[in-house]
Amino acid sequence: MFFLLYLLAVIFIIHKGQLSKRFLNFLILPVCLSFSATVFLLFMVKMVFFHMFVVIIALVLYLLLFQYYLYFNFPHKYQPYTLESLSFYVVLLTFFFSVSSAFASLILLKLGVFLALSFLLPVTVLILYEFFWVHKISWKRNWPFVVILSLLSGQFFLAVSYLPTGYYVNSFLLTVCLYMMLGISRLFLQKTFEKNKILKYLTVGGFMLAAIMLTANWT
């Protein structure tokens, strides 16, 4: 809680002390990343991996906040579309942490599927909303995609939870699926729906899914 309050204060200062809807929108991704990563770390057993992920999360959070700082305070130094590109990967990372935590709670804490979904779906809705918003796609146009992609993610979660694989493998599968769905949805909404771009997402995503499934430990 102290860290979340500290994070809120930092972004408030970066935003030049202005309370607005834009401030709240910029707050979504850092808070969701920090929250999902904190829950994810609770399930880490080996201290080496625990500290490694803490460093990775800190670096990602630093990169995101640094781009916020440039965007608001030094716009002439800000590289166009940096936030859009970075946001895409941070959304995927946040989703991976959230899904891993949900799967781990099923296995290690014996929580019910719907209780795990009650944690996963709100985070998914928020980060999807932020993703489309930062790409300058209005809520009027993107809300069906937020709803549909969130519901699909929940259904994929239910389906993958029956696989005899570990929760990291399951989380990678869902994250790759979200990668493809987000990429293609963005192309459609930005009216850049071209065959070669769609094939790129499908090829990369399909290759990653195949690699995960073939190398997974099925027990």
C-alpha positions as CSV (number, residue, x, y, z in Angstrom):
1,M,0.0,0.0,0.0
2,F,2.9,2.4,0.8
3,F,4.4,1.7,-2.6
4,L,1.2,2.3,-4.4
5,L,0.7,5.6,-2.7
6,Y,4.3,6.5,-3.5
7,L,3.7,5.5,-7.1
8,L,0.6,7.7,-7.2
9,A,2.5,10.6,-5.8
10,V,5.3,10.2,-8.4
11,I,2.9,10.1,-11.3
12,F,1.0,13.1,-9.9
13,I,4.3,15.1,-9.8
14,I,5.2,13.9,-13.3
15,H,1.7,15.0,-14.5
16,K,2.5,18.5,-13.1
17,G,0.1,18.2,-10.2
18,Q,-3.0,18.1,-12.3
19,L,-5.9,15.9,-11.4
20,S,-7.8,14.9,-14.5
21,K,-9.1,11.9,-16.4
22,R,-5.8,11.8,-18.3
23,F,-4.0,11.5,-15.0
24,L,-6.2,8.5,-14.0
25,N,-5.6,6.9,-17.4
26,F,-1.9,7.2,-17.1
27,L,-2.1,5.7,-13.6
28,I,-3.8,2.5,-14.7
29,L,-0.8,0.6,-16.3
30,P,1.8,1.3,-13.6
31,V,-0.6,0.5,-10.8
32,C,-1.9,-2.7,-12.5
33,L,1.7,-3.8,-13.3
34,S,2.8,-3.2,-9.7
35,F,-0.2,-4.9,-8.2
36,S,-0.1,-8.0,-10.4
37,A,3.6,-8.3,-10.1
38,T,3.4,-8.1,-6.3
39,V,0.8,-10.9,-6.2
40,F,2.9,-12.9,-8.7
41,L,6.0,-12.6,-6.4
42,L,4.0,-14.1,-3.5
43,F,4.1,-17.4,-5.4
44,M,7.8,-17.4,-6.2
45,V,9.6,-20.2,-4.3
46,K,13.3,-19.8,-5.2
47,M,14.8,-16.5,-3.9
48,V,17.1,-16.2,-7.0
49,F,14.1,-16.0,-9.3
50,F,12.3,-13.7,-6.8
51,H,15.1,-11.2,-6.8
52,M,15.6,-11.5,-10.6
53,F,11.9,-10.7,-11.2
54,V,12.0,-7.8,-8.8
55,V,14.8,-6.2,-10.8
56,I,13.0,-6.8,-14.1
57,I,9.8,-5.3,-12.8
58,A,11.7,-2.3,-11.4
59,L,13.4,-1.7,-14.8
60,V,10.1,-2.0,-16.7
61,L,8.4,0.4,-14.3
62,Y,11.4,2.8,-14.6
63,L,11.2,2.8,-18.4
64,L,7.5,3.5,-18.3
65,L,7.7,6.3,-15.8
66,F,10.7,7.8,-17.6
67,Q,8.6,8.0,-20.8
68,Y,5.8,9.6,-18.9
69,Y,8.3,12.2,-17.6
70,L,9.6,13.0,-21.1
71,Y,6.0,13.1,-22.5
72,F,4.8,15.6,-20.0
73,N,7.9,17.7,-19.3
74,F,10.2,17.4,-22.3
75,P,8.0,16.8,-25.3
76,H,10.8,17.8,-27.7
77,K,12.8,14.9,-26.4
78,Y,10.0,12.4,-26.5
79,Q,10.1,10.0,-29.5
80,P,6.7,9.7,-31.2
81,Y,4.8,6.4,-30.6
82,T,7.3,5.3,-27.8
83,L,4.5,5.1,-25.2
84,E,2.3,3.2,-27.6
85,S,5.0,0.6,-28.3
86,L,6.1,0.3,-24.7
87,S,2.5,0.1,-23.5
88,F,1.9,-2.9,-25.7
89,Y,4.6,-5.0,-24.1
90,V,3.9,-3.7,-20.5
91,V,0.2,-4.8,-21.0
92,L,1.3,-8.2,-22.0
93,L,3.7,-8.5,-19.1
94,T,1.0,-7.3,-16.7
95,F,-1.4,-9.8,-18.1
96,F,1.2,-12.6,-17.8
97,F,1.7,-11.7,-14.1
98,S,-2.1,-11.6,-13.5
99,V,-2.8,-14.9,-15.3
100,S,0.2,-16.6,-13.5
101,S,-1.1,-15.5,-10.1
102,A,-4.6,-16.7,-11.0
103,F,-3.4,-20.1,-12.1
104,A,-1.1,-20.4,-9.1
105,S,-4.0,-19.6,-6.8
106,L,-5.9,-22.5,-8.3
107,I,-3.0,-24.9,-7.7
108,L,-1.4,-23.7,-4.6
109,L,-4.2,-22.1,-2.7
110,K,-7.0,-24.3,-4.0
111,L,-9.2,-21.3,-4.8
112,G,-12.2,-21.8,-7.1
113,V,-12.0,-20.9,-10.8
114,F,-14.5,-18.1,-10.5
115,L,-12.8,-16.6,-7.5
116,A,-9.5,-16.5,-9.5
117,L,-11.4,-14.9,-12.4
118,S,-12.7,-12.2,-10.1
119,F,-9.1,-11.1,-9.7
120,L,-8.1,-11.6,-13.3
121,L,-11.0,-10.0,-15.2
122,P,-10.9,-6.5,-13.6
123,V,-7.2,-6.2,-14.2
124,T,-7.7,-7.4,-17.8
125,V,-10.5,-4.8,-18.5
126,L,-8.3,-2.0,-17.1
127,I,-5.2,-2.8,-19.1
128,L,-7.1,-3.3,-22.3
129,Y,-8.9,0.0,-21.8
130,E,-5.5,1.7,-21.2
131,F,-4.0,-0.1,-24.3
132,F,-6.6,1.3,-26.7
133,W,-6.7,4.7,-25.0
134,V,-2.9,5.2,-25.3
135,H,-3.2,4.3,-29.0
136,K,-5.7,7.2,-29.3
137,I,-8.7,5.0,-30.1
138,S,-11.8,6.4,-28.5
139,W,-13.9,4.6,-25.9
140,K,-16.9,4.7,-28.3
141,R,-15.0,2.6,-30.8
142,N,-13.0,0.4,-28.5
143,W,-15.4,-0.7,-25.8
144,P,-16.7,-3.7,-27.8
145,F,-13.1,-4.9,-28.1
146,V,-12.4,-4.4,-24.4
147,V,-15.5,-6.5,-23.5
148,I,-15.0,-9.2,-26.1
149,L,-11.3,-9.6,-25.5
150,S,-11.8,-9.7,-21.7
151,L,-14.5,-12.4,-22.0
152,L,-12.4,-14.4,-24.4
153,S,-9.4,-14.2,-22.0
154,G,-11.7,-15.5,-19.2
155,Q,-12.9,-18.4,-21.4
156,F,-9.4,-19.2,-22.5
157,F,-8.4,-19.2,-18.8
158,L,-11.2,-21.7,-18.0
159,A,-10.2,-24.0,-21.0
160,V,-6.4,-23.9,-20.3
161,S,-6.9,-24.6,-16.6
162,Y,-7.8,-28.2,-17.5
163,L,-4.5,-28.8,-19.3
164,P,-2.0,-31.0,-17.4
165,T,0.7,-28.4,-17.5
166,G,2.3,-26.0,-15.1
167,Y,0.8,-22.5,-14.4
168,Y,3.8,-20.8,-16.2
169,V,3.1,-22.7,-19.4
170,N,-0.6,-21.9,-19.1
171,S,0.2,-18.3,-18.6
172,F,2.5,-18.1,-21.6
173,L,-0.2,-19.7,-23.8
174,L,-2.8,-17.1,-22.7
175,T,-0.4,-14.2,-23.1
176,V,0.5,-15.2,-26.6
177,C,-3.2,-15.4,-27.5
178,L,-3.7,-11.9,-26.1
179,Y,-0.7,-10.8,-28.2
180,M,-2.4,-11.9,-31.4
181,M,-5.8,-10.6,-30.4
182,L,-4.5,-7.2,-29.4
183,G,-2.3,-6.8,-32.4
184,I,-5.1,-7.7,-34.9
185,S,-7.7,-5.6,-33.0
186,R,-5.4,-2.5,-33.1
187,L,-4.9,-3.0,-36.9
188,F,-8.6,-3.1,-37.4
189,L,-9.4,-0.1,-35.2
190,Q,-6.6,2.0,-36.7
191,K,-7.7,1.0,-40.2
192,T,-4.4,-0.5,-41.1
193,F,-5.8,-4.0,-41.6
194,E,-3.3,-5.3,-44.1
195,K,-2.6,-8.9,-45.0
196,N,1.1,-8.9,-44.3
197,K,0.6,-7.3,-40.9
198,I,-2.0,-9.8,-39.9
199,L,0.2,-12.6,-41.0
200,K,3.0,-11.3,-38.9
201,Y,1.0,-11.5,-35.7
202,L,-0.4,-14.9,-36.7
203,T,3.0,-16.3,-37.7
204,V,4.8,-15.1,-34.6
205,G,2.0,-16.1,-32.3
206,G,1.5,-19.5,-33.9
207,F,5.2,-20.2,-33.7
208,M,5.3,-19.3,-30.1
209,L,2.3,-21.4,-29.3
210,A,3.8,-24.4,-31.0
211,A,7.1,-23.9,-29.3
212,I,5.4,-23.7,-25.9
213,M,3.2,-26.7,-26.4
214,L,6.0,-28.9,-27.8
215,T,8.5,-28.1,-25.0
216,A,6.0,-28.1,-22.1
217,N,6.2,-30.8,-19.5
218,W,2.8,-32.6,-19.7
219,T,2.2,-34.3,-16.4
